[in-house]
Amino acid sequence: MVETAGCCGLLQACCHRHDPQKYIIQGEFEIDRSPWFSLCASGLSVAVRLYSQDNKDPTTGKGIESENVYIMKGKELEKKKHEVLRLKVPTKVIKFKLKFEVTRDFGIPGAFVVENRDKKHEFFLKSVTLHYINHPNILEERKFYFYCGSWVYPITKTGFKRIFFSDQLYLPKETPQGLVELRKKELQKLQASRPKGEWHLWDRIYDYDVYNNLGDPKNGRLYDRPVLGGSTKFPYPRRLKMGHPNCQHDHSRESGPASCFQFYVPPDERMSDEKLQELKNNFVEALIRFLAPESTLPHLSDRECPDFVTKVAHFFVPKAAISKKDVRFIRSIIDFCRKLKLPSSHGGPSRSVSDPSEEQDIFEDIIGFCADKEVEELDDSDKQRLEKLVPKEILNQVVATLALKRQHVSAQLPSIVAEDKFAWAEDKEFGRQMLAGTNPVRIRHLKREELLPLYEVFYKMWDYESPEDKPEVQLDNKINQSQLQNLKKVLQGKKHKQPQLLDVYLAVVNERAFILDHHYLEQFLTMINGKGVCAYATRTILIATGSSSATLQPVGIELSLPGDSPRLVLPQDTLLWEFAKFHVASNDAAYHQLVSHWLHTHAVVEPFIIATRRRLSVMHPIHRLLDPHFKDTLHINALARAIFLNAGGILETLLFTGEYSMELSSHLYKEWRFDKQALPEDLLERGMAKLRVRDEVVSGPMEQVERDKSSNKAATGAEQKMFEVDAEVELVLEDYPYAKDGIEIWTAIETWVTEYCNVFYLNDNDVKEDEEIQEWWNEIKTRGHEDRKEGWYDINTFESLVKALTTLIWITSGLHAAVNFGQYGYGGWPPNRPMLLRKFLPNEEDINEENILKFVEEMLPDKFQMKLAIAVMDLLSRHTSNEVYLGQTSPQKERQLIEDHESIIQKKFKEFRENLEAIERNIKERNKEYILMNRWGFAKIPYKLLYPDTSKPMPPISKEKRKHQPEKKDINERGIPNSISI
């Protein structure tokens, strides 16, 4: 075969006279993030060859091939800054124009292979555009697009040439004949078993493994952890196999990486260097902001700007009119004022500038963690504790930054205390957070056959009134209507003395009781309690009073310890009641981190990503649909295992579950079912919704608002489109913000997925005959989630395919946004979401208003744990600057499809975006309605965790520092990211 090389200067690849019996295809290759091309590329380093999609070579079974062409010279289009080995060196986005000679029967180019013959350097191939320049039947204006977005490593390292397919999408049975063999070969490469040994950055390996890398047994028994996955005792989803060598003394365990940031992730799954650096910087800044102690030295402005007072004075008075003596006098006044107790910058409790050691209560101390202040180097004790928890690279950067100069830091107060410092302590705010807080997915309806706990609450309440008048009612699990009628008569005469008794009675009759159940913890408490941890297994009974937009009122908390009778605490117990709520919040915080957040989003999605890469060709429409929703997830999960979930890591340090945290997560995975992860199914399962009559069409979530005196406001936006929701379910509580907004998001996703799949699947048979989809789904069930046999359905109909895809996209976008980005707003105030407690409930006679604050301080985590928890909540709640949000980018924004598909899909995606924009307007309207108390609560926090914000621009960039400037509003109000990328 003849090989031609670029040889004639700017944007040319060959200049010899072409064969008149052949056609010429001209291509534009765009290379990015590759400093090697800027500095070193030359000669025959990179070879490119085209394949026809229309006609195949009978000798190879593949499409007809072009001659090899070599990338040689290119034109610099723009400069960027690219981080290489911690040094910022200029790189270039370069475009090369190449010319390929092809035979007259070549037809449409459908694929090309790239061979990187350089021995050391890789490059990032962003995109390729091809077009004929002399074909009699194919217009020059017709272009063939290849969006690559992938690293190309030297063939001496990989052993393979890289193949890239055109952006046209095909079901397997519709693949053009020239691409059939190439499509199969590429998937076989990704599915092939790999030899043992450590894998390298250039390997493209997608395989499954159990969680055998969380422990570190070589450091002793305290760091030994069970293998999760592959057993009935410890079932778990599979993770990405990383190719690290096995531990020497236990070959069932995988050794950890040399560094928390140096481990194997397939090249196309790695987040960009810029994003990784941004995450590191966010981590460093959070640790400095919340853990560095406030400086006791003179104020930075006094030391660095000694003439500051002089400048201020001269601003108001001419220089000639003020003497040095006057300036010294003004400074003395300032120094005197600084010694007084000044109000905090957030309007919270005052603090003394001259004596920061002056005794304050614990709430003032926590407010101080978020205050504007100047900080100095870390305390030795805090530094030693951080050395065991934080990657060395991160801690070194913290220490170096603080050693360089004193830092002025500021932080937003968490939303829960920004308006009212004690709103979080209100009972109804406590109940509201179960519907609109950071973990709104655990609350469930108390079933009729489960009413015994409510009876117990009722009768204990009666004891507070007058025990001798208590009617004789048998406590059983069934409601006796005549007994309830007798109770009603008694209560109606007593309601002026204790109105909550009547509320509880009505909750029984009307089945308006709910439960937050963390009783599963009881079997773990014998192992957990001790070493400074005091935990109960709690069950909280709540009732909804009034209309369907009612708030939840907690009326009883049951606290259990192994071997003891449960202890029931009521609101009338006052101080004990407040301590009991701490224990409920602690239970819920651990469940949120380990189950709602990590397990139910990050962990369960990982096998789907691996299976998608292994079983669905990049030409498959479903691969294209799902790809934006998998961005950076494998990398972020690997980081989580290395820093947060590992033995002795951050979560084990912060959560009361300690070293048993991941065992607890494994235990609760036994309850997980994929068929219940669809939002409507989840709400039905928890009794928070009921099936709706299908002919009842709801005009978005505004129907309740319009009924409740809001017709004028609704009419104001009448000209704008409102999102029509023909929902499968009707909410039991209309004012359930997570579910109300979530159902709209779910419906919009489902509509988009249905329309997208309609382009490619004409009927159920098309789904059944899609061999790649069937193999994909089978691998997810039998390998990715091998330990869960229940909860799977067959994908043999169009409807089942749409349901599975909608569920997966909902988990990666809406569900993860709802349980992740409110963490600082609610958990950044540790009393609201304490991750561990150090005291059991006291005896009632041992606690009073004089010693309550001291008891609270002894009960909450120590200050280091609280500050670290706040820093982690801050880190996890931040969106990165390159985040892509739901509805912002079409799956083919940079990937043009064949004309018919493109026009249809672009149109449907535009409708999807418009639906999300309509949902934004719905949410804004609901958040204006104060009758919907659960959308604001006592803390005045508008529910925006599921606000799509599709049109949100990126924060402004400083021209001086080229850094995104901090936003003034709440850090979590940024929309719904496409993927689980933090």
SVG drawing of the C-alpha trace seen along z (x, -y; Angstrom):
<svg xmlns="http://www.w3.org/2000/svg" viewBox="-69 -72 79 88">
<polyline fill="none" stroke="black" stroke-width="0.4" points="0.0,0.0 1.2,-3.5 1.7,-5.8 1.6,-9.6 2.9,-12.1 2.1,-15.7 4.8,-17.8 3.8,-21.2 3.4,-23.6 0.4,-25.1 -2.7,-22.9 -1.6,-20.5 -0.9,-16.7 0.1,-15.8 0.9,-17.8 1.9,-15.1 -0.4,-14.8 -3.3,-12.6 -4.4,-9.6 -7.2,-10.7 -8.8,-7.3 -9.4,-8.1 -11.4,-10.5 -10.1,-12.8 -11.5,-13.2 -10.3,-16.1 -10.3,-16.0 -9.8,-18.5 -8.4,-16.9 -8.6,-18.9 -6.1,-18.1 -6.3,-19.6 -4.6,-19.4 -1.5,-18.0 1.7,-20.0 3.7,-17.4 2.2,-18.4 3.1,-22.0 6.7,-21.2 7.7,-17.9 5.4,-16.5 7.1,-15.8 7.7,-13.2 5.6,-10.1 4.6,-10.0 0.8,-9.7 -0.8,-7.7 -4.5,-7.8 -6.5,-5.5 -10.2,-5.7 -12.7,-2.9 -15.8,-2.8 -19.1,-2.2 -20.9,-1.2 -18.6,1.4 -16.4,4.0 -13.2,5.6 -13.9,9.3 -10.4,10.3 -10.7,8.6 -14.4,8.4 -14.0,4.8 -14.8,1.7 -12.6,0.7 -9.6,-1.2 -7.9,-4.4 -4.2,-4.9 -2.3,-6.0 -1.9,-9.7 0.4,-11.2 -0.2,-14.2 2.8,-16.5 2.2,-20.2 -0.6,-22.4 -1.8,-25.9 -2.1,-27.2 -5.6,-28.4 -5.6,-29.4 -3.5,-29.1 -4.6,-27.6 -3.0,-26.9 -2.5,-23.2 -1.2,-21.7 1.6,-19.2 3.6,-17.8 2.3,-20.7 3.8,-23.2 1.6,-25.4 3.0,-25.4 1.3,-26.8 -0.4,-24.3 -2.2,-24.8 -5.5,-23.7 -4.3,-22.6 -6.2,-21.8 -4.6,-19.7 -6.0,-19.4 -5.3,-16.0 -6.1,-14.6 -7.0,-10.9 -7.1,-9.2 -9.8,-6.6 -11.0,-4.3 -14.1,-5.2 -16.2,-2.6 -15.2,-3.8 -18.5,-5.5 -19.2,-7.2 -16.4,-7.2 -17.7,-5.5 -14.6,-5.0 -10.9,-5.7 -8.0,-4.3 -5.1,-6.3 -1.7,-4.8 0.4,-6.9 4.0,-5.8 5.7,-8.1 7.3,-6.1 6.5,-8.5 3.7,-11.0 0.0,-10.8 -2.4,-13.4 -6.1,-14.2 -8.0,-13.9 -11.1,-16.1 -12.9,-15.8 -12.6,-15.1 -14.6,-16.4 -14.4,-14.9 -15.8,-15.8 -15.2,-14.9 -13.7,-17.6 -14.1,-15.9 -16.9,-13.4 -19.5,-13.7 -22.4,-12.4 -21.5,-13.6 -21.6,-17.4 -18.5,-19.0 -20.8,-20.7 -21.8,-17.3 -19.7,-16.7 -19.1,-13.6 -18.5,-14.2 -16.5,-12.2 -16.6,-13.4 -13.7,-11.6 -13.0,-13.2 -10.4,-10.6 -6.7,-10.2 -4.5,-8.4 -1.5,-6.7 1.6,-5.3 1.0,-1.9 4.2,-0.7 2.3,-1.0 -1.2,0.0 -0.5,2.7 -3.6,1.4 -4.5,-1.1 -7.4,-3.4 -10.5,-3.2 -13.1,-6.0 -16.6,-5.7 -18.7,-8.4 -21.4,-10.1 -24.2,-8.3 -26.0,-5.9 -27.2,-2.4 -28.8,0.4 -26.7,3.6 -28.8,5.1 -28.7,1.8 -25.0,1.4 -23.6,0.7 -21.8,3.7 -18.4,2.0 -18.6,1.4 -20.1,4.6 -16.7,6.4 -15.1,3.2 -18.0,2.8 -17.6,6.3 -13.8,6.2 -13.9,2.9 -16.3,4.4 -14.3,7.6 -11.2,5.6 -13.1,3.9 -14.5,7.2 -11.3,9.2 -9.8,10.6 -6.6,9.0 -3.4,10.6 -2.6,10.1 -0.3,7.3 -0.6,3.6 -2.5,1.6 -1.3,-1.6 -2.8,-4.9 -3.1,-4.0 -5.0,-0.8 -8.6,-0.8 -9.9,1.9 -13.4,2.2 -13.9,5.0 -15.6,5.8 -14.3,6.3 -15.6,6.6 -14.8,4.0 -11.7,5.7 -9.6,2.5 -11.2,0.5 -9.1,2.1 -5.4,1.9 -4.6,5.0 -0.9,4.5 -1.3,1.7 -3.0,4.0 -6.3,5.4 -7.9,2.0 -7.6,1.4 -8.9,4.7 -12.3,4.6 -14.4,7.3 -14.6,7.8 -18.0,6.4 -19.6,8.2 -19.5,11.9 -21.1,13.3 -24.5,13.5 -23.3,12.0 -21.8,8.9 -23.5,8.3 -22.6,5.2 -22.6,3.7 -19.4,4.3 -16.8,1.6 -14.3,0.9 -11.3,3.3 -8.2,1.2 -5.4,3.7 -3.4,3.0 -1.4,6.0 -2.9,8.2 -1.8,7.8 1.2,10.1 -0.3,11.8 -3.9,12.0 -4.4,12.5 -8.1,11.9 -7.4,8.2 -6.2,5.6 -3.4,3.3 -4.0,-0.4 -2.5,-2.9 0.8,-4.6 -1.1,-7.9 -4.8,-8.8 -4.6,-10.5 -2.6,-7.9 -4.7,-4.9 -6.0,-3.4 -9.1,-4.8 -9.6,-4.2 -8.4,-7.3 -11.8,-8.3 -13.3,-8.2 -10.7,-10.5 -11.8,-13.9 -9.9,-16.7 -6.7,-18.0 -8.4,-21.3 -11.4,-19.8 -9.2,-17.5 -7.1,-20.5 -10.2,-22.5 -11.4,-19.7 -8.1,-19.7 -8.2,-23.5 -11.7,-23.3 -10.6,-20.7 -7.6,-22.8 -9.7,-26.0 -12.4,-24.2 -9.8,-22.9 -8.2,-26.3 -11.5,-28.0 -12.9,-25.8 -10.0,-24.1 -7.3,-26.8 -7.4,-28.6 -8.2,-32.3 -5.1,-34.4 -4.3,-36.1 -1.8,-38.5 -2.6,-42.1 -5.1,-42.4 -3.5,-41.8 -4.5,-45.3 -2.6,-46.9 0.5,-44.9 0.5,-45.1 -1.0,-48.6 0.4,-50.7 -0.7,-53.9 -4.3,-52.6 -5.7,-55.0 -3.8,-57.9 -5.2,-57.2 -8.8,-57.0 -8.3,-60.2 -6.9,-62.1 -9.9,-61.0 -12.1,-63.1 -9.7,-65.8 -6.9,-67.6 -3.4,-66.5 -2.4,-69.9 -5.3,-69.8 -4.3,-66.6 -1.2,-65.9 0.6,-62.7 -0.6,-63.1 -4.2,-63.1 -3.5,-59.9 -2.1,-58.2 -5.2,-59.2 -7.5,-57.7 -5.5,-54.5 -5.8,-54.3 -9.6,-54.6 -9.7,-51.8 -7.5,-49.6 -9.8,-50.2 -12.9,-49.3 -11.2,-46.1 -10.9,-45.0 -14.6,-45.2 -17.0,-42.5 -18.0,-43.1 -20.9,-41.5 -20.0,-38.7 -19.9,-39.4 -23.0,-37.3 -25.0,-39.1 -24.7,-36.1 -23.6,-36.1 -20.9,-38.6 -17.3,-37.6 -14.3,-39.2 -11.5,-40.2 -9.0,-40.8 -9.7,-37.6 -10.8,-34.8 -10.4,-32.3 -13.2,-33.8 -15.8,-31.2 -18.7,-31.0 -21.5,-28.4 -21.1,-25.7 -23.5,-27.4 -21.4,-30.6 -18.3,-28.5 -19.9,-26.8 -21.0,-30.2 -17.4,-31.3 -16.3,-28.4 -18.0,-30.3 -17.1,-33.8 -15.0,-36.2 -11.5,-36.0 -7.8,-35.8 -6.3,-32.4 -2.9,-31.1 -1.1,-27.8 -2.8,-24.6 -2.7,-23.5 -0.2,-20.6 -3.0,-18.3 -5.3,-19.0 -2.4,-18.6 -1.6,-15.2 -5.2,-14.1 -5.4,-15.4 -2.3,-13.4 -4.3,-10.2 -7.3,-11.4 -6.3,-13.7 -4.1,-12.9 -0.5,-14.1 -0.6,-16.3 -3.7,-18.1 -2.3,-18.6 1.0,-19.8 -0.7,-22.4 -2.7,-23.5 0.4,-23.8 2.4,-25.6 -0.4,-28.1 -0.8,-28.9 3.0,-29.1 3.4,-31.6 1.2,-34.3 -1.9,-34.7 -5.1,-34.1 -8.3,-36.1 -11.2,-33.6 -14.9,-33.9 -17.7,-31.4 -21.4,-31.6 -23.4,-30.6 -25.3,-27.3 -28.8,-28.1 -30.4,-26.4 -29.1,-29.2 -28.6,-32.1 -32.0,-33.7 -32.7,-32.4 -30.0,-30.9 -32.4,-28.5 -35.0,-27.7 -33.5,-24.3 -34.6,-23.3 -38.3,-23.8 -40.3,-20.5 -42.0,-21.4 -38.7,-22.3 -37.4,-18.9 -40.3,-17.3 -40.0,-19.4 -36.5,-18.3 -37.7,-14.8 -39.6,-16.1 -37.3,-18.8 -34.0,-18.4 -30.9,-16.6 -32.4,-13.1 -36.0,-13.3 -36.1,-9.7 -36.4,-7.7 -39.8,-9.0 -42.7,-6.6 -46.3,-6.3 -47.3,-4.4 -49.4,-1.5 -52.7,-0.7 -51.3,2.6 -48.3,0.7 -50.3,-1.7 -49.2,-0.2 -46.4,-2.7 -48.9,-5.5 -51.2,-4.0 -48.3,-4.0 -47.6,-7.7 -51.2,-8.4 -51.5,-6.7 -48.3,-8.1 -49.5,-11.6 -52.7,-10.9 -50.6,-10.1 -49.5,-13.7 -53.1,-14.9 -54.8,-12.8 -54.1,-9.1 -57.2,-8.2 -59.5,-9.3 -57.7,-7.2 -60.4,-5.0 -59.9,-1.3 -58.8,-0.5 -57.0,2.6 -53.6,2.0 -53.5,4.2 -52.6,3.8 -56.2,3.3 -58.4,0.3 -61.7,0.8 -64.1,-1.8 -66.3,-1.9 -63.3,-2.4 -62.2,-5.3 -65.6,-6.9 -65.5,-6.7 -62.0,-8.3 -63.3,-11.1 -66.0,-12.1 -63.5,-12.2 -61.0,-14.2 -63.5,-16.7 -64.0,-17.6 -60.2,-17.8 -58.8,-19.4 -58.5,-22.8 -56.1,-21.2 -54.0,-19.1 -54.9,-19.8 -52.2,-17.5 -54.1,-14.5 -56.9,-15.2 -54.3,-15.7 -52.9,-12.2 -56.4,-10.8 -57.3,-12.3 -54.0,-10.9 -55.1,-7.4 -58.6,-7.8 -57.5,-9.4 -54.3,-7.4 -52.2,-10.5 -49.2,-9.1 -45.7,-8.7 -42.5,-7.1 -38.8,-7.7 -37.5,-4.2 -33.9,-3.6 -34.6,-0.5 -32.3,1.6 -29.4,0.1 -30.2,2.1 -28.3,5.2 -25.1,3.1 -25.2,1.1 -23.3,3.7 -20.3,3.2 -20.8,-0.5 -21.2,-1.8 -18.1,-2.6 -14.9,-4.5 -16.7,-7.8 -19.9,-6.9 -23.3,-6.6 -26.0,-5.7 -29.6,-4.4 -31.7,-2.8 -34.6,-5.3 -38.1,-5.3 -39.8,-8.7 -43.6,-9.0 -44.9,-12.1 -48.4,-13.2 -49.8,-15.5 -52.6,-17.8 -55.0,-19.7 -54.9,-19.7 -52.7,-17.8 -50.3,-20.7 -49.7,-20.2 -46.4,-20.1 -45.2,-17.1 -45.3,-17.2 -43.1,-14.8 -45.1,-13.3 -43.0,-10.5 -39.4,-9.1 -38.6,-5.6 -35.0,-4.9 -33.8,-1.3 -30.6,0.4 -29.9,4.1 -31.4,6.1 -33.3,3.2 -37.0,2.2 -37.5,-0.7 -37.6,-4.2 -40.4,-6.4 -39.9,-10.2 -42.6,-12.8 -42.6,-16.5 -43.8,-17.1 -40.5,-15.7 -39.1,-19.1 -35.3,-18.8 -35.2,-15.1 -37.2,-15.6 -34.6,-17.9 -31.8,-15.4 -33.9,-12.6 -34.1,-14.6 -30.3,-14.9 -30.2,-11.1 -32.7,-10.8 -30.8,-13.4 -27.6,-11.4 -29.2,-8.2 -30.5,-9.9 -27.2,-11.6 -25.4,-8.3 -28.1,-6.7 -28.0,-9.6 -24.2,-9.4 -23.9,-5.7 -27.1,-4.7 -29.1,-7.6 -26.0,-9.3 -23.2,-6.8 -25.0,-3.4 -28.2,-4.5 -26.4,-6.8 -22.6,-6.4 -22.3,-2.7 -25.3,-1.3 -24.6,-3.3 -21.0,-2.1 -21.8,1.3 -24.1,-0.3 -21.2,-2.4 -18.9,0.5 -21.5,2.6 -22.3,-0.3 -18.6,-0.6 -18.2,3.2 -21.5,4.1 -22.8,1.1 -20.9,-0.2 -20.3,-3.9 -22.5,-3.8 -25.4,-2.5 -28.1,-5.1 -28.4,-4.1 -24.7,-4.5 -25.0,-8.1 -28.0,-8.8 -26.4,-7.6 -22.9,-8.9 -23.4,-12.5 -24.9,-11.0 -21.7,-8.9 -19.2,-11.8 -16.4,-11.5 -18.4,-9.1 -15.8,-6.2 -13.1,-8.6 -15.0,-10.3 -16.0,-6.9 -12.4,-5.8 -11.4,-9.0 -14.2,-8.4 -12.9,-4.9 -9.4,-6.2 -10.2,-9.2 -13.7,-8.9 -14.7,-5.3 -11.4,-3.6 -10.5,-2.1 -9.8,-4.9 -10.9,-7.4 -13.0,-10.6 -16.4,-9.0 -15.4,-6.4 -14.0,-9.3 -17.1,-11.5 -19.9,-9.0 -21.0,-7.2 -21.0,-4.0 -17.2,-4.2 -15.4,-1.1 -18.8,0.6 -20.0,-2.0 -19.5,0.0 -20.8,3.1 -24.0,1.2 -24.2,0.0 -23.8,3.6 -26.6,4.7 -29.0,2.2 -28.0,3.1 -30.0,6.3 -33.2,4.2 -32.2,2.5 -34.2,3.3 -33.8,1.7 -37.5,1.8 -38.2,-0.4 -35.6,-3.1 -38.0,-4.7 -39.3,-7.7 -43.0,-6.9 -42.3,-3.3 -40.3,-4.6 -43.1,-6.9 -45.6,-4.1 -43.4,-1.7 -43.0,-4.2 -46.7,-5.0 -46.0,-8.6 -48.2,-8.4 -51.0,-6.4 -51.9,-5.5 -53.7,-8.3 -56.7,-7.7 -55.1,-8.0 -57.7,-10.4 -57.0,-13.0 -54.5,-15.4 -52.7,-17.7 -51.7,-21.1 -48.3,-21.0 -47.7,-21.5 -49.6,-24.8 -53.0,-23.1 -52.7,-23.4 -51.5,-26.9 -54.3,-28.0 -56.8,-26.4 -55.2,-28.3 -55.8,-31.9 -53.0,-32.2 -55.0,-32.5 -53.7,-36.1 -50.1,-35.1 -50.7,-32.1 -52.5,-34.2 -49.5,-36.5 -47.5,-33.9 -50.3,-32.5 -48.7,-33.3 -45.7,-31.2 -45.8,-27.4 -46.6,-25.4 -45.4,-21.9 -48.3,-19.4 -47.9,-16.4 -50.0,-13.4 -48.4,-11.6 -48.8,-8.0 -49.1,-8.8 -50.8,-11.3 -48.9,-12.5 -50.3,-11.8 -48.8,-15.0 -49.2,-17.7 -46.5,-19.8 -43.7,-17.3 -41.1,-19.4 -38.7,-16.6 -41.5,-14.5 -43.5,-17.3 -40.5,-18.7 -39.0,-15.3 -42.1,-13.9 -42.0,-16.8 -38.3,-16.2 -39.0,-12.5 -41.8,-13.1 -39.7,-15.4 -36.9,-12.8 -39.3,-10.0 -40.8,-12.1 -37.4,-12.9 -36.2,-9.2 -39.4,-8.0 -39.1,-10.4 -35.4,-9.6 -35.9,-5.9 -38.9,-6.3 -36.4,-7.4 -34.6,-4.1 -37.0,-1.5 -40.2,-1.0 -41.7,1.8 -41.1,4.3 -39.4,6.7 -36.7,4.1 -35.9,4.1 -35.9,7.9 -33.6,8.3 -31.1,5.7 -28.4,8.1 -26.2,5.4 -29.0,4.2 -29.8,7.7 -26.2,8.5 -25.8,5.2 -28.8,5.8 -27.8,9.4 -24.3,8.4 -25.7,5.7 -27.8,8.3 -25.4,11.2 -22.1,9.4 -22.6,5.8 -25.3,6.5 -24.7,10.2 -25.6,10.2 -29.1,8.9 -31.4,11.5 -34.7,9.7 -36.1,6.6 -35.1,7.0 -37.4,7.1 -36.7,8.2 -36.1,5.5 -38.2,7.1 -40.6,4.2 -40.2,0.6 -41.9,-0.4 -39.5,1.6 -36.5,0.1 -37.8,-3.4 -38.4,-2.7 -34.9,-1.4 -33.2,-4.3 -35.4,-6.9 -34.6,-5.3 -30.9,-5.4 -30.9,-9.0 -33.0,-10.0 -30.6,-8.4 -27.5,-10.1 -29.2,-13.5 -32.2,-14.4 -31.8,-11.9 -28.1,-12.7 -28.7,-16.4 -31.4,-16.1 -29.3,-14.2 -25.9,-15.8 -26.0,-19.5 -27.9,-20.5 -25.3,-19.0 -23.6,-22.3 -27.0,-24.1 -28.3,-21.6 -25.2,-19.6 -22.9,-22.6 -24.6,-23.3 -23.6,-20.2 -26.4,-20.5 -28.9,-20.1 -27.2,-17.0 -24.8,-15.6 -22.8,-12.7 -22.1,-11.2 -23.1,-11.7 -21.0,-11.1 -23.8,-10.9 -26.9,-8.8 -30.1,-10.5 -29.7,-11.6 -32.2,-11.0 -34.8,-13.7 -33.8,-14.8 -30.1,-15.2 -30.7,-17.9 -31.9,-21.5 -31.6,-24.8 -28.4,-25.6 -26.4,-22.6 -28.1,-22.0 -25.5,-23.8 -22.6,-22.0 -24.4,-18.7 -25.0,-19.6 -21.3,-20.4 -20.4,-17.0 -23.0,-15.3 -22.0,-16.7 -18.9,-15.7 -15.6,-17.3 -14.7,-20.6 -12.2,-19.0 -14.8,-16.5 -17.4,-19.3 -15.0,-21.5 -13.9,-18.7 -17.5,-17.7 -18.4,-21.3 -15.4,-21.4 -16.4,-18.1 -20.0,-19.3 -18.7,-22.5 -16.5,-20.5 -19.3,-18.1 -21.9,-20.8 -19.9,-22.8 -20.4,-22.5 -17.3,-22.5 -16.8,-25.2 -17.1,-22.8 -20.3,-21.1 -22.8,-20.3 -26.4,-20.5 -29.5,-18.5 -31.1,-20.0 -28.1,-22.1 -26.3,-20.0 -27.9,-17.7 -26.3,-14.2 -25.3,-15.3 -24.4,-18.9 -21.0,-18.1 -22.0,-14.9 -24.1,-15.6 -26.4,-12.7 -27.8,-11.8 -30.3,-14.4 -33.5,-12.7 -32.3,-11.6 -30.7,-14.9 -33.7,-17.1 -36.0,-14.9 -33.7,-14.5 -32.7,-18.1 -36.3,-19.1 -37.2,-16.7 -34.2,-17.7 -35.3,-21.4 -38.7,-20.4 -37.0,-18.6 -35.2,-21.8 -38.4,-23.9 -40.1,-21.5 -37.3,-21.9 -37.6,-25.7 -41.3,-25.4 -40.6,-23.4 -38.2,-26.1 -41.2,-28.6 -43.4,-26.1 -40.8,-25.8 -40.4,-29.6 -44.1,-30.0 -44.4,-27.4 -41.5,-28.9 -43.4,-32.2 -46.3,-30.6 -46.0,-30.8 -49.0,-28.5 -46.7,-25.8 -44.7,-25.8 -42.5,-22.8 -41.0,-24.7 -39.6,-27.3 -40.0,-26.2 -39.0,-28.1 -35.4,-28.4 -36.7,-30.3 -34.9,-28.0 -36.6,-27.9 -36.4,-24.4 -34.2,-24.6 -32.3,-21.3 -34.3,-20.1 -34.4,-23.4 -33.0,-22.7 -31.5,-26.1 -30.8,-25.1 -29.9,-28.6 -27.5,-29.4 -24.3,-31.0 -21.0,-30.1 -19.7,-32.4 -17.7,-35.4 -14.0,-35.0 -11.5,-37.4 -9.2,-38.7 -6.4,-39.1 -6.3,-35.7 -8.4,-33.8 -10.3,-32.2 -14.0,-31.9 -15.2,-34.5 -17.1,-33.2 -20.8,-33.5 -22.7,-35.6 -25.7,-33.3 -26.0,-29.8 -23.3,-27.5 -25.8,-24.8 -28.2,-26.7 -26.6,-25.7 -29.0,-23.3 -29.1,-19.5 -25.8,-18.1 -26.1,-15.5 -23.9,-13.1 -22.6,-12.0 -19.4,-13.9 -18.8,-15.0"/>
</svg>
